[in-house]
Amino acid sequence: MRGVGRIHPVALVLVCAAAVLMMLPLVWVLALSFKANAALMSDANSVFHAPYTLENYRTLLGDGQVFRWIGNSLIVSLGMTAGVLVLASLAGYGFARLEFPGRNILFVIVLLGLAVPEQAVIIARHQLFSAAALHNTYAALMLPGMAAPFGVFLMTQYFRAIPRDIDEAALLDGASRFTIFWKVLLPLTIPAQATLGIFTFLSAWNDYWWPLISATNKDMFTLTVGIASSQMNFAQTEGLGFLMAQAVFAGLPILIVYLFFQKYIVQAVAGAAGR
């Protein structure tokens, strides 16, 4: 409370107003999800008053295809997150702690990946996965996202911030390089790993561009592509309320992930600021 007291009242009002503005679209979507489509068709302002209904959610829970899409999104998001954490941690340790020829040049090449937009390589990527007959597989949906230059950069910076005296002490005790990495240094980077994992999960869950291209079989749709396919065939769906119920349902895992891991985001940001 002491920190809040130092905030200027005008700044506090502006922040609260910005928060309310950012929340309005979410409230609007939530309200639409509880309205029958017939009511919305007859009067768009009916969203502001009763009656409200759970019919859209009952219809959603009765549709097995939606759960298939949710399962695909969970498999892809969790698999991609695990792959990014493993590869970024190993690469970060190597760049920060090991000496090998061309290390700095290779690190710059990795960072250049941040400047290359996904759209610039989408044709080559599509041809690569087509030649390997990997489209409509979980591997095709996960593997491109595991190349994460930002993750390598983040883990490299965190490993570099850890004093080298820890490595030297462990080496004197007879620990191998892998033991130092796995049992000594890696636990110290948990805030960075949690932050990277959360952002990777969010990015994978919300990704639409690559799953739209790679997954042409309806059973392999992720939730974003599945919901979009329903919107494209709007006249054949249960209506706007049902689509909004799908959007709310799709956002729940993201909210749950953030609520459980928000403290790690704060720790990582605070640690980065302290450095």
N, C-alpha and C positions, 0 to 999 in steps of 0.2 A: 504493500500500500504506500510505503514511503516513496517508491519509484514513481507511482502513478501521480502522487501529489506534485511532482516537479513538472508534469506535463502542462503546457499552457492551455487554458480552457478553450481558446479558439481552435487550437490544434486538435484537442480531444473531440470537439464538436464536428470538425471536418472529417476526422477518422471515422467517427460513428456514422456520419452521413454517407461516407463512401462505403462503409460496411453494409448499411441498409440498401444502398443502390445495387451492390453486388449480390445481395440476397434476394432481391425482388424477382429476378428470373427463376430462381429455384422455387420460391414460394408460388409463383405463377404455374410452373410445371406441376408442382404437388397438388395445387388446387384443381387443375384441369384433370388430373388423374382420378379424382374422386367424383367427376361429373359424367353423367350418361351422355353419349354422343348425340342422342336425339335432342336433349336439352341444349347442348351447345349449338346444334344446327338451327334450332328455332330462335335462340336468343344468346348471343355471345356474352352478354353481361350476366347470364345466369351463373357464371363462375363465382360471382361475388355473394351469392346467397344460396340457401338450402333449396331443394334437398340435395344431399350428397349420397354417393353410393360406393360400395366396395365391389361392384360387379366387374369392373375392369380388372381388378386384382384376382378375383375368382376365375375369370376367363384366362388370365395370364398363367396362374398356377395350374390350370387344367390343360395347358398347352405343353406337351412333352418336348416340342421342338425348341422352345425357349430354354429349357433346362439343358438341352444338348448344346446350345450355343454358349450358355453360361459355363458348362463343363469345359468346352473347348477354350474359352477365354481363360479359365483358371489354369488349365494345363499349360497353355502357351505363356501366360504371364509368370507363373511360378517357375516354369522351366527356364525361361529367358532370364529371370531374376537370379536364379541359382547359377546359370552359366556366366552371367556378367560378373557376379561377385567372385566366383572362382578365378576367372581369367584376369579380371582387373586387379585382384589382390596379388596374384602371382606376378603379373607384369609390373605392378607398382613396386613390389619388393625387389624385383630384378633391377629396375631402373634406379631405385633409391639406394640399394645396398650393395649391389654387385658391380664389379668392374669388368667390362668386356669390350673388345674393339667395336667401334661404331655405335656405342651406346647413345651418345648425345644426338647423333644424326638420326638414329632409329626413333628416338623419342620425339624429335621434331617431325618426322614423317607421321608418327601416330597422331600428333597434335594437328597436323594438316587435315586429318580426317574430320575435324570439327568444322572446317571451312567448306566441305563438300556436301551439298544438299542431296538428300535422298533421291530427289527427282532426276538428278544428273546421272545416276548410275542405275536407274530402275530398269532400263531396257537390257543392259548387260546382265543385271541380276536375274531378270526374268528368263533370258536365254540360258544362263548358267543352270538354273534350277530346272528348266525344261529339258536340257540335255541330260541332266542327271535323273529325270523322271521323279522329281521330288514334290511337284506341286500337289496340293490337296493332301499334304502330310503335315504332322506337327513339326517335323524337322524343318520344313520350308518356312513355317511361320515363326520359328524360334531363332534359327541360326543367324539370319541377318542382323537381328537386334543384339546379338552377343558381341558384335564388333562395336565396342563402346569406348571411343577415344576419351570422352569426358570422365568415364569411370577410371581409366588408366591414369589420367592426369590427377584426379582426386586422390586415389590411393597412393600414387607416387609422392604427392605433397605431404600426406599424412605420415608415410614411412620416413620421409626425410626429416620430419619434425621430431621424430623419436631419437633421443641421444644415442650415439654409436657406442657409448660405454656399455650399454646393455648387451649388445652383440659381443663385444670383447670379453665381458665377464662370462657369458655363456660359452664362448669358444674355449676359454681357459678351463671351464668345468667339463670340457669334452663333448659339448653338444654339437651336433651336425648343423649344417646350414638349414636343412629342412626343419629340424627340431626347433631351431631359433625362430624360424618363420612361423611355424604352426603353434608352438606352445608359449612363445615369449612375446613376439611382436604382434601377431594377428589379434590376440585378445585386446591389445591396446588400441586397435583401430575400429572397435565395435561401433562407436558413434558414426564414423564415416561410412562403414559398411551398411548400417541401418539406413542412413540417409540415401546412399546410392541404391540400396535395395528398394526403398519406398518409391523413389523417382522412376526407377526402372519398371517396377510393377505398374505404376500409374501410366507410364508411357505405353507399355505393352497392352494394358487393359483397354486404353482409349485409342489404340492405333487402328486406323481405318484404311490407309492408303495401300500398304502391302498386303494385308489379308484380303482386300477387295480384289487384288490382282492374282494372288496365289491360290486362294480358295474359291474354286468355281463349283464345287460340290456342296449342296446345301447342308449336308451333314457335317461339313468341315468349317462352316461359317463360325466366326467369332461373334460375340454379342453385338458389337458395333455394326458389323456387316449384316447380321440378321435383322436388327432393328431397321437399318437403312433399307433392306429389301422389302420390309413391310411398308415403309413409307413410300417406296416407289410404286407399290401396288395399293395405293391408299383406298381406292374405291372397293377393294376386296377385303379390307381389314374391318375391324370392329369400330374404327373411327379414331378421332383425335384423342379422346380420353384414354383409350387403350394404348395408343402410342406413348402417351405421357406416363402411363403406368409402367410401360416397358423401360422408359428412360429412368424413372425413379428406381425401379428394381435393379437396373444396371449400375446405378450410382451407389447403391448400398455397400457393396464390397469395398469401394474406394473410401467411403466414410469410415467404415470399420477399421480398415488398415491404418488410416490416418489417426484415429482416436487411440489405437493401441500403441503406435510408434511415434507420436508427435514429440515425446520427450527426447528421443534420440535426434530428431531434427534440430531441436533447440540446442542440445549439447554440441552437435556438430557445427552449427552456425556460431555458437559462442566460442568453440575451440578455434575455428578458423579466424574469428575476429581477434582472439587473443594472440594468434601467431602473426 
